[in-house]
Amino acid sequence: MAKKRARPRRSFTPEFKAEIVELCQRGDRTVRQISQDFDLTETAVREWVKQADLDTGARNDGLTSSERDELASCGARTGGCAKTSIF
């Protein structure tokens, strides 16, 4: 069996991610089909859908985008949140 070559890391705009999430949420195609149609990894698309659900409150098993940004900001200001009493 041939080993898959690593794909170079790509970045996508928030608008593009939102369009992909909307396509997934419509339900007329599977995440796998949408991933293949746009040459994306299925894992990435599932993560985008999960994050969108967290941000809208449809699920609560993770951090919202604003909470993630706040934690990242905390780390940048303090050299790491371990120096603060967040937890």
Steps between C-alpha positions, in 0.01 A plus 500: 500500500642838399551763766301821453706812455434777747296783358639850557307688768246737351300779658147604420304817560220504758258571213608186311469288815152643563393408146625144544323471838178626343525238225547229764208621708262498202520123505470429129862373484714322754804657663710250306347608167551870575857435614578317177324761284715779648822297543489535879570249771189354657650558845544873437143539376363311801700731730359808324146368544567420866643849563201663331267295722695607810483865392123488449432307819381188320756305703691574818782248513781740413610861485335760279718697260492802730605286797786354294608851397489612864721210609745569219507866597564406862795288395643781289471754785632284780732260324251223576181463698676286758598826670136599541220336692260420214449140615 
